[in-house]
Amino acid sequence: MTSLLGLPPSSAPPDAGLLERVRDALGADRPPGEAADLPHPDLPALVATLRALEDDAVRRHRSLGLSEGRTAATLADVGRKVATYGADAPLWWLVEILRGDVVAAGRLQVQRVPAADGAALHVPEGGPLTPDAVDEALAEVRRVVGPVPLHCTTWLFDPVLDGLAPTSNIRRLRARFDVAPAAPSPEGDEDACRFVFRRTVAEVLDVETVHPRTSLERLVAGHLRAGGHWSVPRGTVRASVAA
């Protein structure tokens, strides 16, 4: 049977204890969050557990009033993350997707229920962030959360990326946001290497392992190899583009 999660067939049955813990997180009143005490299973156990929870996730999405199309687009991020990061895919994030706490909105993702400071946007792995794709995504976001402030915290807002051409999709994305300065951090280095190369920082620093080809790859790797670091600034969508 085709999986909405985009996962391959599992090679073993799920571990009962692991399945129970993740199912509890799926049904909890509050989302797990990054600090959740969730296990870190190996890849076969992760795939088996997630596939066993697919029906639970679909039922939850239906109970939230999410359409079949939005559910399919949202759950596809599970398989995308597992295909990209394997067993290192963060289980807390996968649970938030299964729960429908974060849902797909075109090229972006959005926190389904806004917090006091608005709704968080996320930039998943996928196609290019063209202006048209971002316009369509922001319009879709508005259909999900309404006229609330929108914010996004991402290494893509690091000012070092001013080294890209002004017409680059990343710079045109950032121009839609008022971005607050942020200090460089190990998290920023990890995010940049994972997003651009699907590699660890140590691998990107190794000139024998990673050979940058695109302008973005050269900028990310070159900045790190010169002793620099990446930050993870927070930006708020400008009022002029928020409607």
C-alpha positions as CSV (number, residue, x, y, z in Angstrom):
1,M,0.0,0.0,0.0
2,T,1.3,3.5,-0.9
3,S,2.2,5.5,2.1
4,L,1.1,9.1,2.5
5,L,4.3,9.5,4.5
6,G,6.4,8.7,1.5
7,L,8.2,6.0,3.4
8,P,9.5,2.6,2.1
9,P,8.0,-0.6,3.4
10,S,9.3,-1.4,6.8
11,S,11.7,-4.3,7.1
12,A,10.6,-5.3,10.6
13,P,7.6,-4.8,12.9
14,P,7.6,-1.8,15.1
15,D,9.0,-2.1,18.6
16,A,5.9,-2.1,20.9
17,G,7.5,0.2,23.5
18,L,8.7,2.7,21.0
19,L,5.3,2.7,19.2
20,E,3.5,3.3,22.5
21,R,5.7,6.3,23.4
22,V,5.4,8.0,20.0
23,R,1.6,7.3,19.9
24,D,1.3,8.9,23.3
25,A,3.1,12.0,21.9
26,L,0.9,12.0,18.9
27,G,-2.3,12.1,21.0
28,A,-1.0,14.4,23.7
29,D,-2.8,17.8,24.4
30,R,0.4,19.7,23.7
31,P,3.0,19.4,20.9
32,P,6.2,17.7,21.9
33,G,8.7,20.5,21.2
34,E,12.4,20.2,20.6
35,A,13.2,19.2,24.2
36,A,10.7,16.4,24.3
37,D,11.9,13.2,25.9
38,L,11.5,11.1,22.8
39,P,13.8,8.2,21.9
40,H,16.3,8.1,19.0
41,P,15.6,4.9,17.2
42,D,17.7,3.4,14.4
43,L,16.4,3.8,10.9
44,P,14.4,0.5,10.6
45,A,12.7,1.1,13.9
46,L,11.9,4.7,12.9
47,V,10.4,3.7,9.6
48,A,8.4,0.9,11.1
49,T,7.0,3.1,13.9
50,L,6.1,6.0,11.6
51,R,4.3,3.7,9.1
52,A,2.4,2.1,12.0
53,L,1.2,5.6,13.0
54,E,0.0,6.7,9.6
55,D,-3.7,5.9,10.2
56,D,-3.6,7.6,13.6
57,A,-2.1,10.7,11.9
58,V,-4.8,10.8,9.2
59,R,-7.6,10.5,11.8
60,R,-6.1,13.3,13.8
61,H,-5.9,15.5,10.7
62,R,-9.5,14.7,9.9
63,S,-10.5,15.7,13.4
64,L,-8.8,19.0,12.9
65,G,-10.7,19.7,9.8
66,L,-7.7,19.5,7.5
67,S,-8.4,18.6,3.9
68,E,-7.2,15.5,2.3
69,G,-4.9,17.6,0.0
70,R,-3.4,19.5,2.9
71,T,-2.9,16.2,4.9
72,A,-1.1,14.6,1.9
73,A,1.1,17.6,1.4
74,T,1.9,17.9,5.1
75,L,2.6,14.2,5.8
76,A,4.9,14.0,2.7
77,D,7.5,16.0,4.8
78,V,7.9,12.9,7.0
79,G,9.3,10.8,4.1
80,R,11.3,13.8,2.9
81,K,13.0,14.2,6.2
82,V,13.7,10.5,6.6
83,A,15.1,10.2,3.1
84,T,17.3,13.2,3.7
85,Y,18.6,12.6,7.2
86,G,17.9,8.9,7.9
87,A,17.8,8.0,11.6
88,D,19.0,11.6,12.4
89,A,15.6,13.0,11.3
90,P,14.3,14.7,14.5
91,L,11.5,12.6,15.9
92,W,9.9,15.5,17.7
93,W,9.5,17.3,14.4
94,L,8.1,14.3,12.7
95,V,5.5,14.0,15.5
96,E,4.5,17.7,15.1
97,I,3.9,16.9,11.4
98,L,1.9,13.8,12.2
99,R,-0.1,15.8,14.8
100,G,-0.9,18.5,12.3
101,D,0.7,21.1,14.5
102,V,2.7,22.3,11.5
103,V,1.0,22.0,8.1
104,A,2.1,22.5,4.5
105,A,1.2,25.7,2.8
106,G,2.7,25.5,-0.7
107,R,6.4,25.9,-0.6
108,L,6.3,26.8,3.1
109,Q,5.0,25.3,6.3
110,V,3.1,27.1,9.0
111,Q,2.3,26.6,12.7
112,R,-1.4,25.7,12.4
113,V,-2.5,27.4,15.7
114,P,-0.8,30.8,16.1
115,A,0.8,31.6,19.4
116,A,0.6,35.0,21.2
117,D,3.3,36.4,18.9
118,G,1.8,35.1,15.7
119,A,2.4,32.0,13.6
120,A,5.8,30.5,12.8
121,L,6.8,29.8,9.2
122,H,9.2,27.0,8.3
123,V,11.2,26.5,5.1
124,P,11.2,22.7,4.3
125,E,13.6,21.0,1.8
126,G,12.1,21.1,-1.6
127,G,12.1,23.1,-4.8
128,P,13.4,26.6,-5.3
129,L,12.1,29.5,-3.3
130,T,11.0,31.5,-6.3
131,P,9.1,34.8,-5.6
132,D,6.0,33.3,-7.2
133,A,6.2,30.2,-5.1
134,V,6.6,32.3,-2.0
135,D,3.7,34.6,-2.9
136,E,1.5,31.6,-3.4
137,A,2.7,30.0,-0.1
138,L,2.0,33.2,1.9
139,A,-1.5,33.4,0.4
140,E,-2.0,29.8,1.4
141,V,-0.6,30.6,4.9
142,R,-3.3,33.3,5.3
143,R,-6.0,30.8,4.4
144,V,-4.7,28.6,7.3
145,V,-4.0,31.1,10.1
146,G,-5.7,34.4,9.1
147,P,-4.3,37.9,9.5
148,V,-1.8,37.3,12.3
149,P,1.9,38.2,12.5
150,L,4.1,35.7,10.7
151,H,7.7,35.0,11.7
152,C,10.4,32.7,10.7
153,T,13.7,31.7,12.4
154,T,16.3,30.4,9.9
155,W,19.9,30.6,9.0
156,L,18.7,31.8,5.6
157,F,18.4,35.2,7.1
158,D,22.1,35.4,8.1
159,P,23.6,38.6,6.6
160,V,26.5,36.6,5.2
161,L,24.1,35.6,2.5
162,D,24.3,39.1,1.2
163,G,27.3,37.7,-0.7
164,L,24.8,36.1,-3.1
165,A,23.5,38.0,-6.1
166,P,20.7,40.5,-5.3
167,T,18.4,38.5,-7.6
168,S,18.9,35.2,-5.7
169,N,15.8,33.6,-4.4
170,I,17.2,33.5,-0.9
171,R,17.9,37.3,-0.8
172,R,14.5,38.0,-2.3
173,L,12.9,35.8,0.4
174,R,14.7,37.7,3.2
175,A,13.7,41.0,1.8
176,R,10.1,40.2,2.8
177,F,11.1,40.1,6.4
178,D,12.3,42.5,9.1
179,V,15.2,40.6,10.5
180,A,16.7,41.0,14.0
181,P,20.4,40.4,14.4
182,A,21.5,37.1,15.9
183,A,24.9,35.9,17.2
184,P,26.6,33.0,15.3
185,S,26.0,29.6,16.9
186,P,26.8,25.9,16.4
187,E,23.1,25.5,15.6
188,G,23.5,27.9,12.6
189,D,26.5,26.0,11.3
190,E,24.6,22.7,11.6
191,D,21.5,24.1,9.9
192,A,23.5,25.6,7.0
193,C,25.4,22.4,6.4
194,R,22.4,20.2,6.7
195,F,20.2,22.3,4.4
196,V,22.8,22.9,1.7
197,F,24.9,19.8,1.7
198,R,23.0,17.2,3.8
199,R,26.3,16.8,5.6
200,T,27.7,17.5,9.1
201,V,29.8,20.5,9.8
202,A,32.9,18.3,10.1
203,E,32.3,16.9,6.7
204,V,31.8,20.3,5.1
205,L,35.0,21.5,6.6
206,D,36.9,18.6,5.0
207,V,38.0,19.8,1.6
208,E,38.5,16.2,0.5
209,T,34.9,15.3,1.4
210,V,32.8,18.2,0.2
211,H,33.5,20.0,-3.1
212,P,31.2,23.0,-3.5
213,R,29.7,23.6,-6.9
214,T,27.0,26.3,-6.7
215,S,27.4,29.9,-5.5
216,L,25.4,29.0,-2.4
217,E,27.6,26.0,-1.7
218,R,30.7,28.0,-2.1
219,L,29.5,30.7,0.2
220,V,28.4,28.3,3.0
221,A,31.5,26.1,2.8
222,G,33.9,29.0,2.3
223,H,32.6,31.0,5.2
224,L,33.0,28.0,7.5
225,R,36.5,27.1,6.2
226,A,37.6,30.6,6.7
227,G,36.8,30.3,10.4
228,G,33.3,32.0,10.2
229,H,30.1,30.7,11.7
230,W,26.4,31.0,10.8
231,S,23.6,32.5,12.8
232,V,19.9,31.7,13.0
233,P,18.1,35.1,13.0
234,R,14.4,35.6,13.4
235,G,12.5,37.7,10.9
236,T,8.9,39.0,10.9
237,V,7.0,39.3,7.6
238,R,6.9,43.0,6.7
239,A,3.5,44.7,6.9
240,S,3.7,45.6,3.2
241,V,3.7,41.9,2.2
242,A,1.7,40.4,5.1
243,A,-1.8,40.9,3.8
